Amino acid sequence: MEKTNQKTLEEIIRVDHAGERGAIKIYEGQLLALKTIKQDETLKDKIEEMKEQEKEHLQYFEKEIQKRKIKPTYLLPLWDVMGVALGFGTVLLGKKAAMLCTASVEEVIEDHYQNQLKKIGNDEIDLKAKIEKFKRDEVNHKNIAYETGATNKGLYSVMDKVIKTGSRIAITISEKI
């Protein structure tokens, strides 16, 4: 593929901007619960670290949105509230649920980024390189989540499906509006 379609490019940057911001909001919700209701310093430290990487990702897409004059998704305020609520709620359900939230979202993002990489042409080498790097970071977050206790066995499989479905819906909507 030589050149990236402009509409595709706008959708990629819009949705990735929304997604990285959403990840930060999920972590903010988790951290809020960990600082107020559930005390788990180890988990808090892991989440803080992952949140810092997401901030780097968001800063990149913020710059791209401005540089390319792309409108962010109109649903950012809704995604913000839902992200914080999801993060907060999963921590209340316990460490396994909190880490499953990360694992489930990151699995969807891993596939999402892989699909985007197939659509980006040779004219967008920097964008492609950043998405490849961010994809590696997200896979690392997924692995950390499973190493830290995430499970999708038993009733957690329902939560896994709900979070993945919600993430896919948010992606589809954010690409378009």
C-alpha positions as CSV (number, residue, x, y, z in Angstrom):
1,M,0.0,0.0,0.0
2,E,1.5,3.3,-1.1
3,K,-0.6,6.1,0.3
4,T,-3.0,6.1,3.3
5,N,-6.5,7.2,2.5
6,Q,-7.3,10.6,4.2
7,K,-10.6,9.4,5.7
8,T,-8.9,6.3,7.1
9,L,-6.1,8.4,8.5
10,E,-8.5,10.7,10.3
11,E,-10.4,7.8,11.7
12,I,-7.2,6.1,13.0
13,I,-6.0,9.2,14.8
14,R,-9.4,10.1,16.2
15,V,-10.1,6.7,17.6
16,D,-6.5,6.2,18.9
17,H,-6.7,9.6,20.6
18,A,-10.0,8.6,22.3
19,G,-8.7,5.2,23.2
20,E,-5.5,6.4,24.9
21,R,-7.5,9.0,26.8
22,G,-10.0,6.3,27.7
23,A,-7.2,4.1,29.1
24,I,-6.0,6.9,31.3
25,K,-9.5,7.5,32.6
26,I,-9.9,3.8,33.4
27,Y,-6.6,3.9,35.3
28,E,-7.7,7.2,37.0
29,G,-10.8,5.4,38.2
30,Q,-8.8,2.5,39.5
31,L,-6.4,4.7,41.3
32,L,-9.2,6.7,42.8
33,A,-10.7,3.5,44.3
34,L,-7.2,2.3,45.4
35,K,-6.5,5.6,47.2
36,T,-9.9,5.9,48.9
37,I,-11.5,2.5,49.5
38,K,-9.1,-0.4,48.7
39,Q,-5.6,-0.2,49.9
40,D,-3.1,-2.1,47.7
41,E,0.2,-0.3,47.2
42,T,1.6,-2.9,44.8
43,L,-1.4,-2.7,42.5
44,K,-1.4,1.1,42.8
45,D,2.2,1.2,41.7
46,K,1.6,-1.0,38.7
47,I,-1.4,1.0,37.6
48,E,0.5,4.3,38.0
49,E,3.3,2.9,35.8
50,M,0.9,1.8,33.0
51,K,-0.9,5.1,33.2
52,E,2.4,7.0,32.6
53,Q,2.9,5.0,29.4
54,E,-0.7,5.8,28.3
55,K,0.0,9.5,28.9
56,E,2.9,9.3,26.4
57,H,0.6,7.7,23.9
58,L,-2.1,10.3,24.4
59,Q,0.4,13.2,24.1
60,Y,1.4,11.8,20.7
61,F,-2.2,11.6,19.4
62,E,-3.0,15.0,20.9
63,K,-0.3,16.5,18.8
64,E,-1.4,14.6,15.7
65,I,-5.0,15.8,16.2
66,Q,-3.9,19.4,16.3
67,K,-1.2,19.2,13.6
68,R,-3.6,17.5,11.1
69,K,-6.7,19.5,12.2
70,I,-8.7,16.4,13.0
71,K,-11.8,16.7,15.2
72,P,-11.7,14.5,18.3
73,T,-14.7,12.3,18.8
74,Y,-17.7,14.1,20.1
75,L,-18.2,11.4,22.7
76,L,-15.0,12.2,24.8
77,P,-17.0,13.4,27.8
78,L,-19.1,10.2,27.8
79,W,-16.0,8.0,27.4
80,D,-14.3,9.9,30.2
81,V,-17.2,9.2,32.7
82,M,-17.5,5.6,31.5
83,G,-13.8,5.0,31.8
84,V,-13.5,6.3,35.3
85,A,-16.6,4.3,36.4
86,L,-15.3,1.1,34.8
87,G,-11.9,1.5,36.5
88,F,-13.4,2.4,39.9
89,G,-15.9,-0.4,39.7
90,T,-13.4,-3.1,38.7
91,V,-11.2,-2.2,41.7
92,L,-14.2,-2.6,44.0
93,L,-14.7,-6.1,42.6
94,G,-11.1,-7.0,43.6
95,K,-7.6,-7.3,42.2
96,K,-8.5,-10.0,39.7
97,A,-11.3,-7.9,38.2
98,A,-9.2,-4.8,38.1
99,M,-6.4,-6.6,36.3
100,L,-8.9,-8.3,34.0
101,C,-10.2,-4.9,33.0
102,T,-6.7,-4.0,31.8
103,A,-6.1,-7.4,30.1
104,S,-9.5,-7.3,28.3
105,V,-9.1,-3.8,27.0
106,E,-5.5,-4.3,26.0
107,E,-6.4,-7.5,24.0
108,V,-8.9,-5.5,22.0
109,I,-6.4,-2.7,21.5
110,E,-3.7,-5.2,20.4
111,D,-6.0,-6.4,17.6
112,H,-7.2,-2.9,16.8
113,Y,-3.7,-1.6,16.4
114,Q,-2.7,-4.6,14.3
115,N,-5.7,-3.9,11.9
116,Q,-4.7,-0.3,11.7
117,L,-1.1,-1.1,10.8
118,K,-2.4,-3.0,7.7
119,K,-4.3,0.1,6.6
120,I,-1.4,2.6,6.9
121,G,0.6,3.2,3.8
122,N,4.3,4.0,3.2
123,D,3.5,7.7,3.4
124,E,2.9,7.5,7.2
125,I,6.2,5.9,8.4
126,D,6.3,7.9,11.7
127,L,2.6,7.1,12.5
128,K,3.1,3.4,11.7
129,A,6.3,3.3,13.9
130,K,4.4,4.9,16.9
131,I,1.5,2.6,16.6
132,E,3.8,-0.4,16.5
133,K,5.6,0.9,19.7
134,F,2.3,1.6,21.4
135,K,1.0,-1.9,20.5
136,R,4.1,-3.4,22.2
137,D,3.4,-1.3,25.3
138,E,-0.3,-2.4,25.3
139,V,0.8,-6.1,25.0
140,N,3.2,-5.5,27.9
141,H,0.3,-4.1,29.9
142,K,-1.9,-7.1,29.1
143,N,1.0,-9.4,30.2
144,I,1.5,-7.5,33.5
145,A,-2.3,-7.8,34.1
146,Y,-2.2,-11.6,33.7
147,E,1.0,-11.8,35.8
148,T,-0.7,-9.7,38.5
149,G,-3.8,-12.0,38.8
150,A,-6.2,-11.3,35.9
151,T,-8.3,-14.2,35.0
152,N,-11.1,-14.8,32.5
153,K,-12.2,-18.1,34.0
154,G,-15.6,-18.8,35.6
155,L,-17.7,-15.7,36.1
156,Y,-14.8,-13.5,35.1
157,S,-15.4,-14.7,31.5
158,V,-18.7,-12.7,31.5
159,M,-16.9,-9.6,32.6
160,D,-14.2,-10.2,30.0
161,K,-16.8,-10.4,27.2
162,V,-18.7,-7.3,28.5
163,I,-15.5,-5.2,28.6
164,K,-14.3,-6.4,25.2
165,T,-17.7,-5.8,23.6
166,G,-17.9,-2.3,25.2
167,S,-14.4,-1.5,24.0
168,R,-15.2,-2.6,20.4
169,I,-18.4,-0.6,20.4
170,A,-16.5,2.5,21.6
171,I,-13.9,2.0,18.9
172,T,-16.4,1.7,16.1
173,I,-18.3,4.8,17.3
174,S,-15.2,6.9,17.9
175,E,-13.8,6.3,14.4
176,K,-16.9,7.8,12.9
177,I,-18.1,10.6,15.2
